[in-house]
Amino acid sequence: MIVLFNKPYGVLSQFTKEGNHKTLKEYIPITGIYPAGRLDADSEGLLVLTDEGALQHSLSHPKKKTEKTYWAQVEGEPSNEALEALRSGLDLGDFVTKPAKARIIEEPKGLWERTPPIRYRKSVPTSWIEIVISEGKNRQVRRMTAKVGHPTLRLIRYAVGPWSIDGIAPGQYSVR
């Protein structure tokens, strides 16, 4: 079984309660499934859950190189040099990222409001970048955009491999 969940902001990628955060248990009444990878509480978007151990391993293990597509709303307007740095791989101190696909995009159509909304500053414009990686280390996309001088304000995982959040509202899931 494969469950695609559009994880809202502030929800943990686990079924076990921890602190005051909401968990998957409050949204998905299906037992025996587990997340194939994680999303931080402050990230939104696609979380793939499954009861198939081999599939879970292949989606979450870096050696399998499953592509994950993110939409990052960042501070400022990234230059070609910043995008090229993302595409070339970055030294983040504890590891060097593999080359990513990165491009400026328009604000995604049909994007839902985030609760709470991101912080806006009148003097600093924001932009959207689509970043495709095949790793997925802890807070990797956020660290990458910060490294090139454009901190992430909002992060949405749009797709994992062949699956996306198309047609799945925040807090909703689809069984495949």
Backbone as JSON, one array per atom type, in Angstrom:
{
  "sequence": "MIVLFNKPYGVLSQFTKEGNHKTLKEYIPITGIYPAGRLDADSEGLLVLTDEGALQHSLSHPKKKTEKTYWAQVEGEPSNEALEALRSGLDLGDFVTKPAKARIIEEPKGLWERTPPIRYRKSVPTSWIEIVISEGKNRQVRRMTAKVGHPTLRLIRYAVGPWSIDGIAPGQYSVR",
  "N": [[0.85, -1.18, 0.0], [0.5, 2.23, -0.76], [0.55, 5.44, 0.51], [-0.11, 8.75, -0.08], [0.53, 11.78, 1.35], [-0.28, 15.12, 2.0], [1.49, 16.97, 3.86], [0.79, 19.29, 6.34], [2.15, 22.45, 7.54], [3.91, 22.39, 10.62], [3.27, 19.83, 11.45], [4.41, 16.7, 12.68], [6.47, 14.18, 11.14], [5.66, 11.59, 11.95], [3.94, 9.02, 13.82], [3.83, 8.97, 16.54], [3.16, 10.85, 19.4], [4.73, 13.92, 20.28], [5.68, 16.4, 22.3], [3.88, 19.46, 21.72], [3.18, 19.23, 19.1], [1.21, 18.36, 16.22], [0.56, 15.08, 14.86], [1.01, 12.44, 12.4], [-0.94, 10.61, 13.01], [-3.22, 12.04, 13.62], [-4.26, 12.67, 11.2], [-4.2, 10.51, 9.41], [-5.92, 7.6, 9.38], [-4.91, 5.0, 9.13], [-3.36, 1.95, 9.87], [-0.14, 0.34, 10.33], [1.49, 1.45, 8.38], [4.36, 3.31, 7.32], [6.42, 6.28, 7.27], [8.32, 6.98, 4.34], [11.05, 8.35, 4.52], [11.44, 11.72, 5.79], [9.92, 14.84, 6.74], [10.68, 17.99, 7.99], [9.07, 19.56, 10.81], [8.51, 22.21, 10.19], [8.35, 22.21, 7.46], [6.44, 21.62, 4.48], [4.18, 19.58, 2.48], [4.62, 16.75, 0.23], [4.55, 13.58, 1.68], [5.46, 10.32, 1.59], [4.01, 7.32, 2.49], [4.18, 3.89, 3.45], [3.51, 0.33, 3.61], [5.31, -1.4, 2.73], [8.38, -2.61, 3.17], [10.7, -2.78, 1.48], [10.15, -0.86, -0.48], [9.95, 1.42, 1.1], [12.61, 1.58, 1.99], [13.97, 1.93, -0.48], [13.02, 4.42, -1.31], [13.89, 6.16, 0.67], [16.62, 5.77, 1.11], [19.8, 7.18, 0.52], [21.55, 6.07, -1.41], [19.94, 5.02, -3.36], [19.07, 7.09, -4.85], [16.58, 8.45, -5.33], [14.73, 10.97, -6.8], [13.77, 14.06, -5.37], [11.54, 16.69, -5.38], [11.49, 20.06, -4.59], [9.83, 23.07, -3.64], [10.98, 26.14, -2.92], [10.47, 29.04, -1.16], [12.27, 31.88, -1.06], [14.35, 34.4, 0.51], [15.03, 37.4, -1.19], [16.36, 37.74, -4.58], [17.59, 35.26, -6.34], [20.74, 35.09, -7.99], [22.23, 34.18, -11.19], [24.68, 33.07, -10.53], [24.25, 32.15, -7.91], [22.33, 30.17, -8.4], [23.83, 28.49, -10.02], [25.75, 27.64, -8.19], [24.15, 26.05, -6.52], [23.55, 24.07, -8.38], [26.02, 22.94, -8.78], [26.87, 21.71, -6.47], [27.42, 21.96, -3.0], [29.56, 22.82, -0.29], [28.67, 22.1, 2.81], [29.86, 22.03, 5.22], [29.59, 19.73, 7.1], [29.14, 17.91, 5.11], [29.36, 17.55, 1.51], [27.11, 18.59, -0.86], [25.47, 16.71, -3.43], [25.34, 17.54, -6.92], [22.54, 19.58, -7.72], [19.35, 20.06, -9.33], [18.29, 23.21, -10.2], [16.16, 25.98, -10.44], [14.64, 29.16, -11.09], [11.24, 29.73, -10.38], [7.81, 30.66, -11.05], [5.49, 31.74, -8.48], [3.95, 28.86, -7.24], [0.97, 27.7, -8.81], [-2.3, 27.66, -7.37], [-1.45, 27.48, -4.79], [-1.74, 26.99, -1.34], [-2.66, 28.94, 1.57], [-0.35, 29.42, 4.19], [-0.39, 28.47, 7.59], [1.09, 29.35, 10.51], [1.42, 32.42, 8.57], [4.3, 33.14, 6.44], [7.06, 35.27, 7.39], [7.07, 38.5, 6.18], [9.08, 41.06, 4.76], [9.08, 44.39, 4.0], [11.21, 45.58, 2.65], [12.64, 43.52, 1.52], [12.47, 41.49, -1.19], [10.82, 38.4, -2.21], [11.44, 35.18, -3.7], [10.75, 32.26, -5.71], [12.19, 29.07, -5.86], [12.72, 26.09, -7.65], [13.98, 23.12, -6.57], [15.69, 20.16, -7.16], [16.72, 17.28, -5.69], [18.67, 14.33, -4.89], [19.34, 13.33, -2.52], [18.71, 14.24, 0.46], [19.41, 14.95, 3.12], [19.46, 15.99, 6.61], [17.64, 18.9, 6.88], [18.57, 19.82, 4.44], [17.88, 21.29, 1.98], [17.15, 23.8, 3.01], [19.59, 24.52, 4.2], [21.19, 24.64, 1.95], [20.08, 26.77, 0.4], [20.48, 28.88, 2.18], [23.25, 28.91, 2.28], [23.91, 29.95, -0.22], [23.11, 32.5, 0.12], [20.39, 33.06, 0.27], [18.08, 32.68, 2.36], [15.65, 30.19, 3.19], [12.22, 30.74, 3.38], [9.82, 29.45, 3.2], [9.1, 26.05, 2.68], [8.24, 23.53, 0.5], [7.67, 20.21, -0.24], [7.24, 19.03, -3.32], [7.28, 16.71, -4.95], [8.1, 13.19, -4.89], [10.06, 10.95, -6.41], [7.98, 9.35, -8.72], [5.62, 10.4, -7.7], [3.39, 13.05, -6.69], [2.05, 16.03, -5.05], [-0.11, 16.88, -6.43], [-3.52, 17.51, -6.67], [-4.01, 16.81, -4.04], [-5.07, 18.11, -1.14], [-3.74, 20.17, 1.54], [-3.24, 18.36, 4.55], [-4.71, 16.25, 3.72], [-4.96, 12.9, 2.3], [-4.05, 10.35, -0.09], [-4.69, 7.11, -1.27], [-2.79, 4.8, -3.0]],
  "CA": [[0.0, 0.0, 0.0], [1.2, 3.51, -0.8], [-0.28, 6.56, 0.91], [0.49, 10.06, -0.35], [-0.03, 12.73, 2.31], [0.18, 16.5, 1.88], [1.73, 17.32, 5.25], [0.74, 20.72, 6.66], [3.16, 23.06, 8.4], [3.76, 22.13, 12.06], [2.95, 18.42, 11.73], [5.58, 15.83, 12.69], [6.43, 13.06, 10.2], [5.62, 10.37, 12.76], [2.63, 8.74, 14.42], [3.97, 9.09, 17.98], [3.05, 12.22, 19.94], [5.95, 14.5, 20.83], [5.43, 17.81, 22.6], [2.57, 19.98, 21.34], [2.99, 19.11, 17.65], [0.3, 17.36, 15.67], [1.26, 13.96, 14.25], [0.31, 11.78, 11.3], [-2.08, 9.88, 13.58], [-4.38, 12.93, 13.62], [-4.69, 12.86, 9.82], [-4.26, 9.27, 8.64], [-6.41, 6.55, 10.26], [-4.47, 3.71, 8.6], [-2.28, 1.39, 10.69], [0.83, -0.52, 9.66], [2.26, 2.15, 7.35], [5.44, 4.11, 7.87], [6.94, 7.26, 6.31], [9.54, 6.71, 3.58], [11.7, 9.64, 4.63], [10.82, 12.64, 6.74], [9.88, 16.27, 6.49], [10.71, 18.73, 9.26], [7.77, 20.11, 11.21], [8.28, 23.49, 9.53], [8.25, 22.01, 6.01], [5.12, 21.15, 4.05], [4.16, 18.87, 1.22], [4.44, 15.31, 0.04], [5.14, 12.54, 2.5], [5.03, 9.01, 1.09], [3.98, 6.3, 3.54], [3.94, 2.57, 2.87], [3.67, -0.85, 4.45], [6.29, -2.21, 2.01], [9.72, -2.28, 3.66], [11.65, -2.57, 0.39], [9.83, 0.43, -1.1], [10.34, 2.45, 2.07], [14.07, 1.66, 1.94], [14.44, 2.47, -1.76], [12.67, 5.84, -1.4], [14.56, 6.99, 1.67], [18.06, 5.56, 1.17], [20.5, 8.06, -0.43], [22.2, 5.34, -2.51], [18.93, 4.7, -4.38], [18.99, 8.31, -5.66], [15.23, 8.87, -5.68], [14.65, 12.42, -6.88], [12.76, 14.75, -4.57], [11.39, 18.04, -5.91], [11.07, 21.02, -3.57], [9.58, 24.48, -3.97], [11.48, 26.94, -1.8], [10.3, 30.49, -1.21], [13.5, 32.37, -0.45], [14.57, 35.84, 0.59], [15.82, 37.97, -2.26], [16.24, 37.25, -5.96], [18.85, 34.55, -6.61], [21.46, 35.36, -9.24], [22.67, 32.99, -11.92], [25.79, 32.49, -9.78], [23.68, 31.4, -6.79], [21.71, 28.96, -8.95], [24.92, 27.62, -10.48], [26.34, 27.03, -6.99], [23.23, 24.96, -6.14], [23.67, 23.02, -9.4], [27.37, 22.36, -8.76], [27.14, 21.04, -5.2], [27.87, 22.93, -2.0], [30.18, 22.32, 0.93], [27.88, 22.58, 3.94], [30.63, 21.83, 6.45], [29.61, 18.32, 7.48], [29.11, 17.14, 3.88], [29.24, 18.29, 0.27], [25.9, 18.12, -1.54], [25.58, 16.31, -4.82], [24.73, 18.57, -7.76], [21.08, 19.63, -7.72], [18.71, 20.83, -10.39], [17.75, 24.41, -9.55], [15.71, 27.03, -11.36], [13.63, 30.1, -10.6], [9.89, 29.46, -10.88], [6.76, 31.55, -10.56], [4.8, 31.17, -7.32], [3.13, 27.75, -7.73], [-0.48, 27.94, -8.94], [-3.14, 26.92, -6.42], [-0.76, 27.33, -3.51], [-2.57, 27.28, -0.17], [-2.09, 29.82, 2.59], [0.29, 28.71, 5.29], [-0.74, 28.93, 8.93], [1.05, 30.79, 10.36], [2.05, 32.88, 7.33], [5.73, 33.45, 6.55], [7.33, 36.67, 7.7], [7.4, 39.34, 5.03], [9.74, 42.34, 5.05], [8.82, 45.29, 2.87], [12.44, 45.93, 1.93], [13.29, 42.33, 0.96], [11.56, 40.7, -2.02], [10.99, 36.95, -2.14], [11.41, 34.45, -4.97], [10.55, 30.82, -5.61], [13.15, 28.22, -6.56], [12.46, 24.65, -7.65], [15.24, 22.4, -6.35], [15.54, 18.71, -7.24], [17.89, 16.6, -5.12], [18.49, 12.88, -4.75], [19.9, 12.95, -1.22], [17.71, 14.47, 1.48], [19.96, 14.97, 4.48], [18.74, 16.84, 7.54], [17.47, 20.32, 6.54], [19.5, 20.05, 3.35], [17.49, 22.37, 1.08], [17.26, 25.05, 3.77], [21.01, 24.83, 4.36], [21.72, 24.98, 0.63], [19.66, 28.12, 0.0], [21.15, 29.81, 3.08], [24.66, 28.96, 1.89], [24.06, 30.82, -1.4], [22.68, 33.84, 0.48], [18.94, 33.24, 0.13], [17.42, 31.82, 3.34], [14.32, 29.68, 2.87], [11.12, 31.21, 4.22], [8.78, 28.42, 3.13], [9.6, 24.9, 1.93], [7.19, 22.56, 0.15], [8.12, 19.1, -1.1], [6.22, 18.83, -4.34], [7.26, 15.35, -5.5], [9.09, 12.16, -4.55], [10.02, 10.01, -7.53], [6.86, 9.56, -9.64], [4.42, 10.89, -7.01], [3.37, 14.48, -6.35], [0.91, 16.47, -4.25], [-1.19, 17.33, -7.31], [-4.85, 17.03, -6.33], [-4.12, 16.44, -2.62], [-5.08, 19.32, -0.32], [-3.0, 20.04, 2.81], [-3.93, 17.6, 5.58], [-5.44, 15.15, 3.07], [-4.11, 11.83, 1.76], [-4.58, 9.55, -1.2], [-4.16, 5.75, -1.26], [-2.47, 4.33, -4.37]],
  "C": [[0.89, 1.24, 0.0], [0.19, 4.6, -0.45], [0.5, 7.84, 0.66], [-0.22, 11.07, 0.53], [0.56, 14.1, 2.07], [0.28, 17.05, 3.3], [1.66, 18.84, 5.45], [1.94, 21.15, 7.51], [2.87, 22.69, 9.86], [3.45, 20.7, 12.44], [4.23, 17.6, 11.69], [5.38, 14.67, 11.72], [6.51, 11.74, 10.95], [4.23, 10.22, 13.36], [2.64, 8.94, 15.93], [3.97, 10.55, 18.41], [4.38, 12.66, 20.54], [5.7, 15.99, 21.05], [4.02, 18.22, 22.19], [2.27, 19.86, 19.85], [1.91, 18.09, 17.3], [1.15, 16.28, 15.01], [0.44, 13.38, 13.11], [-0.95, 11.07, 11.78], [-3.36, 10.72, 13.56], [-4.96, 13.14, 12.22], [-4.94, 11.56, 9.06], [-4.68, 8.12, 9.55], [-6.03, 5.13, 9.8], [-3.32, 3.21, 9.46], [-1.34, 0.56, 9.82], [1.59, 0.13, 8.52], [3.28, 3.05, 8.04], [5.95, 5.09, 6.83], [8.22, 6.75, 5.64], [10.27, 8.04, 3.5], [10.91, 10.53, 5.56], [10.76, 14.04, 6.15], [9.9, 16.95, 7.85], [9.32, 19.27, 9.56], [7.47, 21.41, 10.47], [8.34, 23.42, 8.0], [6.89, 21.4, 5.7], [5.28, 20.23, 2.84], [4.16, 17.37, 1.32], [5.26, 14.47, 1.01], [4.58, 11.23, 1.98], [5.11, 8.03, 2.26], [3.66, 4.97, 2.89], [4.06, 1.49, 3.92], [4.69, -1.8, 3.82], [7.7, -1.77, 2.4], [10.71, -1.99, 2.56], [11.41, -1.22, -0.29], [10.25, 1.57, -0.18], [11.86, 2.66, 2.02], [14.54, 2.33, 0.65], [14.11, 3.96, -1.91], [13.49, 6.71, -0.47], [16.08, 6.83, 1.7], [18.78, 6.39, 0.11], [21.13, 7.32, -1.62], [21.23, 4.99, -3.63], [18.66, 5.88, -5.29], [17.59, 8.67, -6.16], [15.18, 10.39, -5.69], [13.49, 12.96, -6.06], [12.75, 16.19, -5.06], [10.8, 18.94, -4.83], [10.79, 22.37, -4.2], [10.01, 25.27, -2.74], [11.21, 28.42, -2.06], [11.46, 31.06, -0.41], [13.52, 33.89, -0.38], [15.41, 36.28, -0.6], [15.54, 37.34, -3.62], [17.55, 36.6, -6.34], [19.43, 34.89, -7.98], [21.76, 34.06, -9.96], [23.8, 32.29, -11.19], [25.28, 31.65, -8.6], [23.06, 30.1, -7.28], [22.77, 27.97, -9.42], [25.6, 26.93, -9.3], [25.47, 25.87, -6.5], [23.4, 23.78, -7.09], [25.01, 22.29, -9.34], [27.64, 21.51, -7.53], [27.79, 22.03, -4.26], [28.52, 22.21, -0.82], [29.41, 22.93, 2.1], [28.58, 22.34, 5.27], [30.73, 20.37, 6.83], [29.48, 17.39, 6.28], [29.02, 18.08, 2.69], [28.03, 17.71, -0.47], [26.25, 17.64, -2.94], [24.97, 17.44, -5.66], [23.2, 18.44, -7.77], [20.6, 20.27, -9.02], [18.08, 22.02, -9.69], [17.37, 25.43, -10.6], [14.7, 27.91, -10.65], [12.29, 29.7, -11.2], [8.96, 30.57, -10.41], [6.18, 30.94, -9.29], [3.88, 30.06, -7.83], [1.64, 28.09, -7.74], [-1.23, 27.09, -7.91], [-2.5, 26.73, -5.06], [-1.67, 27.79, -2.37], [-1.86, 28.26, 0.75], [-1.46, 28.96, 3.67], [-0.15, 29.32, 6.6], [0.33, 28.44, 9.9], [1.73, 31.22, 9.06], [3.55, 33.14, 7.55], [5.89, 34.92, 6.91], [7.73, 37.4, 6.43], [8.1, 40.59, 5.53], [9.58, 43.2, 3.81], [10.06, 45.55, 2.03], [13.13, 44.73, 1.27], [12.28, 41.54, 0.13], [11.78, 39.2, -1.79], [10.89, 36.37, -3.55], [11.14, 32.99, -4.68], [11.6, 30.1, -6.44], [12.63, 26.79, -6.52], [13.82, 23.98, -7.56], [14.93, 20.9, -6.36], [16.84, 18.09, -6.74], [17.6, 15.1, -5.05], [19.09, 12.39, -3.44], [18.82, 13.08, -0.15], [18.25, 14.37, 2.88], [19.22, 16.01, 5.31], [18.8, 18.32, 7.13], [18.34, 20.75, 5.35], [19.12, 21.23, 2.46], [17.6, 23.71, 1.78], [18.73, 25.47, 3.93], [21.63, 25.26, 3.03], [21.35, 26.42, 0.24], [20.32, 29.18, 0.9], [22.61, 30.0, 2.67], [24.89, 29.88, 0.69], [23.46, 32.21, -1.15], [21.19, 34.12, 0.36], [18.21, 32.29, 1.09], [16.0, 31.43, 2.9], [13.3, 30.2, 3.88], [10.0, 30.17, 4.29], [9.3, 27.3, 2.24], [8.49, 23.87, 1.76], [7.82, 21.46, -0.69], [6.98, 18.79, -2.05], [6.13, 17.37, -4.79], [8.38, 14.5, -4.91], [8.99, 11.12, -5.65], [8.84, 10.33, -8.43], [5.61, 10.18, -9.01], [4.53, 12.37, -6.69], [2.13, 14.79, -5.5], [-0.24, 16.98, -5.12], [-2.51, 16.69, -6.9], [-5.04, 16.62, -4.88], [-4.0, 17.71, -1.79], [-4.25, 19.1, 0.95], [-3.85, 19.32, 3.86], [-4.73, 16.44, 5.02], [-4.45, 14.11, 2.57], [-4.83, 11.09, 0.66], [-3.91, 8.18, -1.14], [-3.97, 5.31, -2.71], [-2.27, 2.84, -4.38]]
}
